[in-house]
Amino acid sequence: MTLHPALQRLADFTANSEFDGALWLVGGAVRDGLLSTEVASEPADYDIVIGRRDAPPDAAMSAERLVEAIRPLLEGEPVVYPRFGTARVQIDGVGIEVVAARRESYRGDSRKPNVEPATLIEDARRRDFTVNALLYNLHVHEVYDPLGGLADLEARLLRTPLEPAATFAEDPLRMLRAVRFVHQLGFAPAPALYPAIRAERGRLGIVSVERIQAELDRMLLLPNADRALADLMTLGLFERLAPELLDLVGVEQGRYHHLDVWEHSLLVVRNLRRTGVPADDLVLALSALLHDVGKPTTRSVDAEGNTRFFSHEVVGADLGRAILVRLRYSNDVVDRVVRLVRGHMRLGSSPTFTDAAARRLLRDFGEDLELLLRLIEADAASLRPGLKTIDLDSIRAALTRVAAHTPVERLTSPLSGEAIMALLGVEGGPIVGRVKRWLQEEVLEGRLEPGDTARAASLVRSRAWE
């Protein structure tokens, strides 16, 4: 393995000190470094555990003491947590978390552990998975494998250091991390892993919503996100994340679909990759997951036996908002996802795509318009094979042409509220808003040129505004 320059500086600075041979890189950086010689991306930060191999716990080997010893290397003030024996420092712009080897114990309802010094092996046992418990010594460049992580790495097996229930009891978020790692790394879950998740899933209730959201985000951005989401459903984890999604399972959709609503939603998530979606587009991934969440409550069957979902996009937008707010997404993410969910049927409501429709799409979706088109494309590709789908190429061409002629910022009423009040001789009131909205509709329909204040004023005068 090749150390990051910041870690190499740390190793060089502590050589021949009391910490020589006692600093071990641990976690994903070691795992990924051993999986391949060329790691696709470097971790955002690194984890270092302090301790000596085959030695008893040493209270002198503390994170606080290491921080004081390496102060000349540090950028900014370190953040030290004496109660938990950890510290966070920055070297050469890289975040490094250091912790003395420790054991932890938890009360049944607590998120915070009781901590005491421990050996390296005991420290490894408190970690989430054996492949994340491999240690790499910064000074002697050896791998220490106290729990069989190298064999699991070779077998591409995800296994917990303790019995799974015990590992999950220490930090229930590990159940979500297990699903993510299975699909991120392409590993198989150890035989006892998934049954333990099903049995212990209620423990997620003590985990903060922010941590849950972060894990869900990481899963949604995987190339095979649909498979991770399928596991979340099978294991019962959506009971804690978004119970509304449980209602999608088994909801049949009629002759245009070959899958139930849940399997269709997973296929839309998968199809996003085929539309060239940027890998980091969380808004679009969330929109795909939630786009049909309103279908179960709007399902009906008409006299001819046709299945209908009238206004499911409107109901789904409201349900999606409730889910995202509960998961504490930012207002910006919530609003954008809700707008896409509500708009995903916009192109299916008319047999022709007019310039007026193009102007409305440009006005309503702005910079997210391409996301809407990609969502619609992925949705259309998930219908029953052989059905005629929307001609998005011609729609994109029309949008480009209309946008070039009429920039979105000009798709407004040519007259301001003040101008309308002066024209009508009123001091305000609902009539001003009605006139302004009517003028904007005239612009959108192409009957009034954007910015044409003279004709706008003439049109207003020509109508007897009640």
N, C-alpha and C positions, 0 to 999 in steps of 0.2 A: 504493500500500500504506500501511496505517496501522501504525505501530510500536507494539509493546507499551509501556506506560508505563515499564517498567524499562529497555527499550532506548532510549527517548527520553531518559531521565535520563542514560544513558551517553553518548548523542550530545551532549547539552547540556553535560555536564561536560567532554568532551574537545574541544569546539569551540575553535578558536584555539590548540590545543596542537599538539605535534609529531605527534599522532595524528589531527588534523583531516583528513578525507578519506581516511583509511587504514583505517577500520573497516568491514568488509563483513559483512552478514548472509548466511549461506549455508545450503543444505540444504532440508529439507522446509518450513520456515517461508516461504521465498521461493516455492518451488514451489506450495504450497497458497494462498498469498496471491495469486498470479497466476492460479491456476485459477478462482477465484471471488472476488467482492467480500466475500462472507460466508463465512468459514471456520467449519466446524461446531464445531471444537474447537481450542483453542490447544495448541501443543506443550508437552510437559512441561519442556523446556529449549530453549535457543537456542545456535546455533553462530556464532561470529564469527571471521573470518580477517583477519589484519593484513597490509596491503601496499598498494602504490600501483600504479595502473593504468599499464601501459606503462613500468614502471620496473624496473631490475635488483634483484636481491635485496639487502636491507638488513639486516645482522645487528643493527642497533640497534633495529629494529622487532620486538622480542621480546615474548612473552607475559609474561615476568617483569617487563619494564619497564612494560608497560601496567598490570599489577596494582599496581605501586608508585604509578603515576600516579593511579589511581582508588581508592586505599584509603579515602578518606573516604566513598565510596558503598557499600562492601562490608559485608555482614552476616556475621559470623564470619570465621574464617581462610580464606584462599584455599588451594586445593590446587594446587601447582605441580609439573610434571614437566619439569625442565630438559632431560633427555636427549631428550625428544620435542617440546620447544618448545611445550608446551601448559599451560594452567592452567584451573582451574574455580573460578568465583566465584559469589556469590549477591547479587542486588540486588533489594530489595523482594520477597523471597520467591521469586524466579525464578532458576533455575539457568542460568548462561551459561558455555559452554566457549569459551575464546579460544585461538587458535593462530596463530603466525606462518606466513605462506605458506611452504610447504616441499615438497620432493620426498622420496619414500621409496623404499627398495629392500629386498628381502627375500631371505634365504637360502632355499633350497628347502624346508627342514623347519622354518622358524622362524615363530612367530606375531608376533614383534616386529620392527619395521622399523628400518633405519638411516636417520637423518634429517639433511637439510642444507637451508639456506635456498634459496628458489626464488622465481620470479615468480608472480604471481597466475594466469597461464595454466598454468604448470607445476603449481601447486597444484590447479587445477581438473581437470587430467588425472588426478590420483591419486584422484579421487572416484569413487563407484560408478556413477552414471548422469548423463547430460547434464542432465536436468531437476533434478537435485540439485546441479548445479555452477553454477547461476545465482547471481549475487552482487548484493546490494542495499546501496548505500552509505548508511550511517547519517546522513551529514552532507549530502550533495548530493542524496539521494533519487533516484539513478539506478540502473537495472539494467544490469549488465555481463554480457554473454553471450558468453564466449570460445569456446564449443564448439557453438553451434547448439542450445542447450537450448530457446530460445523457439520455434523451429520444431518441435521434437519435442513440446513442450507443446501447441502448436496442433494437431499431427497425432495427439496422444495416442499417442505412440510411446515405448517404453522402449528406450534405447540406451546402451551404455557409451561412455565417453570414448575409450578405447583399444580395440584388438581385444579381444573379450570374454574370451578366454583370459588375456590379460595383466592385465585388470582383476580377474578372479577369482583369479589367482595372487597378487595383492597381499593379498587377503582373501577366502578361499573362502566365507565366510558370505554374500557378495554373491550367490551362486547362490540361496540361500533368499530373500534380500531381493528378488531379481528376480521370483520367483514371487509373493511377497506383493504387490509394487507393481503387477504386471500386474492382479491381481484387486482390490486395494484402490482403485486409481486408475481402473480400467477402461481400461487402456492395452493396446496390442498389442505383443508382443515384436518387436524388430527381427529381421530374417531370420536373422542369425547367432547370436542370443542363446541360444535353447534348444538348438541343436546343440552349442554350446560348453559348456553346462551338462552335457549328457550326457557329453561327452568329458572334462570336468574334475571330475566329481563325486567322484572318489576323493580329491581335495584336501580335502574336508570333514573328513578324518581328523585334520587338525592344528588344527581349531577346537575351542575348549572346549565341553563339553557344555552348560554354563550358557547360552552365547550361542545355541547351536542350540535349546535349549528355549524361550528367549525368542522367537525367530522363529516357532517352531511355534505357540506360544501366540497370537501376533498373527494368524497365519493362521486358527487355529481359531475366533477371535472375529469374523472377517469375516462379513458377511451372506451372501456366496457362498463360504463356507469349503469346501464340497464341491468346487467347481471348482479351488480352489487345491490341495486334497489330491489331486485327480485328476492335476494336473500333476506333483506330487511323485512320484507313482507312475510316470507315463509317462516322466519324465526320469531315473528310477533313483535318486532321492534317498532314497527309503525304504530302500534298501540300507544307508544309513548311519544313518538315524533309527530305523527299526523294521523290520528285515528280516522279522519274523514276519508282517507285513501282506502281503508278496509272495505268501504261500501262499493268500491269500483270492481272488486273481485266477483266474477260470475254474472255481471250485468251484460246480457246479450244486446247487440246493437242492430240487428236486422240485416237486410240483403246487401248493403253496401260494405259491410265489415265481415271479416272472417275470424275476429278475435273478440273476447269480451273487453270491457272498457279498460281494465287494468293491464292486460297483455297488450292491448293497442297502445296505451300510454307508454309502456316500456319500449315498444317498437318505434314510437316517435322519438323517444330519447336516443335510441340506437341510430335512427336515420339521420339525426342531426349531423353525425360525423360524415355522412355521405354528401351533405350539402356544403362542406367546407367551413363549418363553424369554427371560429377560433377556440383553441383548447381552454382558454380562460374565461369563456363567456358564461358566467354563472346565471345571469338574468335569463338567458335563453334556455339553459338547462332546467331552471326552475319552472319556466313557462311551459316547457314540454311536459314535465312531470304533472303539472296542475291543469293543463289546458282543458281537460274533460272532467274535472272533479265535480262539476255541476250536473253531470248526466244521471246519476242514480235517482236524484230527487225530481228530475224533470221527465223521466221516461214515461211514455204512454204508447199504446197500441191502438191504431184507428180501426174502423169497421172493416177495412180491407186487409187487416193484419199487418200493416206497415208500422214499424217501430219509429217513434218520433221523440225528439229531445228539444222541445220548443224552449228557446231562450236559455239553453244550458250554459251558453257563454256568459250571460249576465249573472246567473246564479253562481257559476263557477268563479267569476271574478270576485264576488263577495266572499265565497268560501276560501278562495286562495288568499285574499287579504287577511282573513281571520287566522289562517294557518301561519302565514309569514309574520304577522304581528306577534303571534304567540311564540314563534321561534326567534323573535327579536332581530329580524332583519332591519336594515336601515330604511328610513322612509323612502329614499330614492329607489332602492331595490324593490320595495313593496309596490310603489306606484308604477314602476316600469313593468313589472311582471303582471300586475293586475290589468294594465292597459293592453298588454299582448294577449292575455287570456280572453279578455272581453272582445278583442278585435280579430281573433283567429278565424271567425266565420265570415268576415267582411267580404271576401272575394267569392264566396259561394252563394251570395244572395241575388246576383244579377247575371243574366246570360251574356251580357256585353260589358266591357270595361270602358266607360266613357271618360272624357277629359274631366268632367265634374267629379267623378269617383276618384280619379287620380289626384285632383286638387284636395279633396277631403282627406285622402290617405296622407298626403304630404303635410297637411295642417295637423292632423291628429297624432301622427307618430314621429314626425321630425327625424332625429338621428337614429331612432329605433325602427325606422321603416324596414330596413334590410333585415333586421331580426324578425320582424313580423313575416316577411316573405319567406325566410328560411324556416320558420315555424310552420307556416302553411304548406310549404313544400314537403317538409318531413311528415306532416300529418297526411297529406294527399298520398304520399308514397306508402302509407301504412294501411290504405284501404284494401278491399278485396282485389287480388290480382286481376288484371284485365279491364278494369274500369277506366273510363276516360277521365283524365285529371285536368287540373287547371293549367293553362298555357302561361306559365310564369315568365317565359322569355319575352313574349309580346307585352305582358304587363310591365315588366321592367323597362322595356323600350319606351312604352307610353309614359311611364313615370319620369324617365330621363328627359324626354321631349317636353313634357309639361313643366317640369322643374326648371328647365333652361329658359322657358318663356316667362314663367311666373315663379320667382323665388318664394319659398314658403313664408318668409317674413312679410310678404306683401299680400298674403291671402287674408286680409282683414277689411273691415269697413273703411272706406276712404274718408269718412267723416268721424271725427272724435265726438265724445259725448258733449263737450262744450259747444262744438259747431252745431250739433243737432239741437241743443237747447236754444241757441241763438236763432236757428232757422225756424223753429216751431214757436218761439216766444214763450218757452216754459222754463221753470227754474229747476227742473229735475223730475223724478218720478219714474214709474215702471215703463212709461212710453219711450223714454230715451233708450233703455236697454232693448226694447222690442225693435225700434227702428235700426239700431246698430246691428242687431242680429240679422234683420232682414237684408240690410245692405251687404253684410258678409255672405249671406246665401246667394245674393245676386252675383257677387264676385266668384263664388265657388261654382255657380252654374254657368259662368262665362257670359252672362248678360250685362255685366258691368266690368270694365277694365280696372285692375288694381290701381289705386291712386288717383282715379278720375273724380276729383272732388266736384267739378262743375256738373257732370252728369248725375252724380250721386245726389247733389242738392236738387236738381231738376226732378229726379225720380221721387224724392221725398215730397216735394211740393205738389206733384201730380196725384198723390194719394191723399185721400181724406182720412188722416189718422184719427181713428175713433178715440 
